[in-house]
Amino acid sequence: MQDSPSRDARIALDLALTVRHDGHGGVADDLADPAGLAAWVRAHPDLAADAGAADPAAVREVRAAARALFARAVRPGEPSPADAARLLPVPEALRRLNEAAARTPTVPVLHWSDTGTPVVRTAPAPGARPDLTAALAQAVIGFLAGPDRQRLRACHAPRCVRYFLKDHPRQEWCKPSCGNRARVARHQQRRRRTAEPRP
């Protein structure tokens, strides 16, 4: 059993999981409209961001970048079937993610030790909260640069489009119901093969 995922990992995965199977063979988008985005933000009170003027299209761009980079992170495994045909190119995903992360007010901070030379680093402006897209992009960056990324997998159960963190060595699916669907599909495939007429 692995340690529980970091805050960045939870936020990044939850953002990616707003694309989900709709139960009818298609894909649903929980962030398709402002009401969906508002509901998602309310469900994430630990997201320290100004969500007041959040633009659903900008959040969906961050999500598209995150899912493209998740697909890269799970290589040599296959990406989620929801993304396989429409992934952003990695350079474009990186550009979008970094631009969104930069939407945080920062200030230069001077550091000067007794024995060193002055060094300027940037830090968040005091009292400033990043806008929602910046906070999400920063969480995705923190996740992709952190140790939890090594556990990232795409679920390949029939009709599933989720990414998940692998908790134990034998885990293949995001949840037990996906494992059940995959076993049923394999069983049906074996039965069809044995039922085919032989020449």
C-alpha positions as CSV (number, residue, x, y, z in Angstrom):
1,M,0.0,0.0,0.0
2,Q,1.4,3.4,-1.0
3,D,1.3,6.6,1.0
4,S,-1.7,8.8,0.4
5,P,-1.3,11.1,-2.5
6,S,-0.1,14.7,-2.1
7,R,-2.6,17.6,-2.2
8,D,-1.3,18.5,-5.7
9,A,-1.8,14.9,-6.9
10,R,-5.4,14.8,-5.5
11,I,-6.3,18.2,-7.2
12,A,-4.6,17.2,-10.5
13,L,-6.3,13.8,-10.7
14,D,-9.6,15.3,-9.7
15,L,-9.3,17.8,-12.5
16,A,-8.5,15.1,-15.0
17,L,-11.4,13.0,-13.7
18,T,-13.9,15.7,-14.7
19,V,-13.8,13.9,-18.1
20,R,-15.6,10.6,-17.4
21,H,-17.7,7.9,-19.0
22,D,-21.3,9.0,-19.3
23,G,-22.8,5.6,-18.9
24,H,-24.0,5.4,-22.5
25,G,-20.8,4.8,-24.4
26,G,-19.8,8.4,-24.5
27,V,-17.7,10.9,-22.5
28,A,-19.2,13.5,-20.2
29,D,-17.6,16.7,-19.2
30,D,-18.3,17.9,-15.7
31,L,-16.8,21.4,-16.5
32,A,-18.9,22.0,-19.6
33,D,-20.6,25.1,-18.1
34,P,-20.2,27.6,-15.3
35,A,-22.5,25.6,-13.0
36,G,-20.5,22.5,-13.4
37,L,-17.3,24.4,-12.6
38,A,-18.8,26.0,-9.6
39,A,-20.0,22.7,-8.2
40,W,-16.5,21.2,-8.7
41,V,-14.8,24.1,-7.0
42,R,-17.3,23.8,-4.0
43,A,-16.3,20.2,-3.7
44,H,-12.6,21.2,-3.3
45,P,-12.5,23.6,-0.4
46,D,-8.7,23.0,0.0
47,L,-8.1,24.7,-3.4
48,A,-6.6,28.0,-2.3
49,A,-7.6,30.1,-5.3
50,D,-9.8,32.9,-6.3
51,A,-12.6,31.1,-8.2
52,G,-14.9,34.1,-8.4
53,A,-14.3,35.0,-12.1
54,A,-13.1,31.5,-13.2
55,D,-13.5,30.9,-16.9
56,P,-14.6,27.3,-17.6
57,A,-12.9,27.4,-21.0
58,A,-9.5,28.3,-19.4
59,V,-10.0,25.6,-16.8
60,R,-10.7,23.1,-19.6
61,E,-7.5,24.2,-21.3
62,V,-5.5,23.4,-18.2
63,R,-7.3,20.1,-18.0
64,A,-6.5,19.3,-21.6
65,A,-2.8,20.1,-21.0
66,A,-2.8,18.0,-17.8
67,R,-4.4,15.0,-19.6
68,A,-1.9,15.3,-22.5
69,L,1.0,15.3,-20.0
70,F,-0.7,12.4,-18.0
71,A,-0.6,10.4,-21.3
72,R,3.1,11.1,-21.6
73,A,3.6,10.2,-17.9
74,V,2.0,6.7,-18.3
75,R,4.2,5.7,-21.3
76,P,5.0,3.1,-22.4
77,G,1.4,2.4,-21.4
78,E,-1.5,3.6,-23.5
79,P,-3.3,6.9,-22.6
80,S,-6.9,7.1,-21.5
81,P,-9.2,6.1,-24.5
82,A,-10.9,9.5,-24.0
83,D,-7.7,11.3,-25.0
84,A,-6.0,8.9,-27.4
85,A,-7.3,10.5,-30.6
86,R,-7.2,14.1,-29.5
87,L,-4.1,14.7,-27.3
88,L,-2.4,18.1,-27.4
89,P,1.2,17.9,-28.6
90,V,3.5,17.8,-25.5
91,P,5.1,21.2,-26.3
92,E,1.7,22.8,-26.6
93,A,0.5,21.2,-23.4
94,L,3.6,22.4,-21.6
95,R,3.1,26.0,-22.9
96,R,-0.5,26.1,-21.9
97,L,0.2,24.7,-18.4
98,N,3.2,27.1,-17.8
99,E,1.2,30.1,-19.0
100,A,-1.7,29.3,-16.8
101,A,0.6,28.7,-13.8
102,A,2.1,32.2,-14.3
103,R,-1.2,33.9,-13.7
104,T,-0.2,34.4,-10.0
105,P,0.8,37.8,-8.8
106,T,4.5,37.6,-7.7
107,V,7.0,40.0,-6.3
108,P,10.8,39.9,-6.3
109,V,12.3,38.9,-2.9
110,L,15.9,39.7,-2.1
111,H,17.9,37.1,-0.2
112,W,21.4,38.0,1.0
113,S,23.3,35.8,3.5
114,D,26.2,37.1,5.5
115,T,28.7,35.2,3.3
116,G,27.0,35.3,-0.1
117,T,26.0,37.7,-2.8
118,P,22.5,39.0,-3.2
119,V,20.0,36.7,-4.9
120,V,16.6,37.6,-6.1
121,R,13.8,35.0,-6.2
122,T,10.2,35.5,-7.0
123,A,7.5,34.7,-4.4
124,P,3.7,35.0,-4.4
125,A,2.6,38.6,-3.5
126,P,1.6,38.9,0.1
127,G,-2.1,38.2,0.5
128,A,-2.5,37.4,-3.2
129,R,-4.4,34.3,-4.2
130,P,-3.9,32.8,-7.6
131,D,-6.8,32.7,-10.0
132,L,-8.3,29.2,-10.3
133,T,-6.6,28.3,-13.6
134,A,-3.2,29.3,-12.0
135,A,-3.8,27.2,-8.9
136,L,-4.9,24.2,-11.0
137,A,-1.9,24.5,-13.3
138,Q,0.4,24.8,-10.3
139,A,-1.1,21.7,-8.7
140,V,-0.6,19.8,-12.0
141,I,3.0,20.9,-12.2
142,G,3.6,19.9,-8.6
143,F,2.1,16.5,-9.2
144,L,4.0,15.9,-12.5
145,A,7.3,17.0,-10.9
146,G,6.7,14.9,-7.7
147,P,7.0,11.3,-6.7
148,D,3.3,10.4,-7.1
149,R,3.7,10.7,-10.9
150,Q,5.5,7.3,-11.0
151,R,2.3,5.7,-9.8
152,L,0.0,7.3,-12.5
153,R,-1.8,4.8,-14.8
154,A,-4.6,5.0,-17.3
155,C,-7.5,2.6,-16.6
156,H,-8.2,0.4,-19.6
157,A,-11.4,-1.3,-18.5
158,P,-14.2,-1.2,-21.1
159,R,-15.8,2.3,-21.2
160,C,-13.4,3.8,-18.6
161,V,-11.5,7.0,-19.4
162,R,-10.0,7.6,-15.9
163,Y,-6.4,8.0,-14.7
164,F,-5.5,6.7,-11.3
165,L,-2.6,6.3,-8.9
166,K,-1.5,2.6,-8.5
167,D,-1.7,1.7,-4.9
168,H,-0.3,-1.8,-5.0
169,P,1.7,-3.9,-7.5
170,R,-1.2,-6.0,-8.8
171,Q,-3.6,-3.1,-9.3
172,E,-4.7,-2.8,-13.0
173,W,-7.9,-0.7,-12.8
174,C,-9.0,2.5,-11.1
175,K,-11.8,0.8,-9.1
176,P,-13.2,-2.6,-8.5
177,S,-16.2,-2.1,-10.8
178,C,-13.7,-1.5,-13.7
179,G,-11.9,-4.7,-12.8
180,N,-15.3,-6.6,-12.9
181,R,-16.1,-5.1,-16.3
182,A,-12.7,-6.0,-17.7
183,R,-13.0,-9.6,-16.5
184,V,-16.5,-10.0,-17.9
185,A,-15.3,-8.6,-21.3
186,R,-12.4,-11.1,-21.3
187,H,-14.7,-13.9,-20.5
188,Q,-17.2,-13.0,-23.3
189,Q,-14.3,-12.7,-25.7
190,R,-13.1,-16.2,-24.8
191,R,-16.6,-17.6,-25.2
192,R,-17.0,-16.0,-28.7
193,R,-13.6,-17.4,-29.8
194,T,-14.6,-20.9,-28.7
195,A,-18.1,-20.6,-30.2
196,E,-16.7,-19.6,-33.7
197,P,-17.1,-22.3,-36.3
198,R,-13.9,-24.0,-37.3
199,P,-13.0,-24.4,-41.0
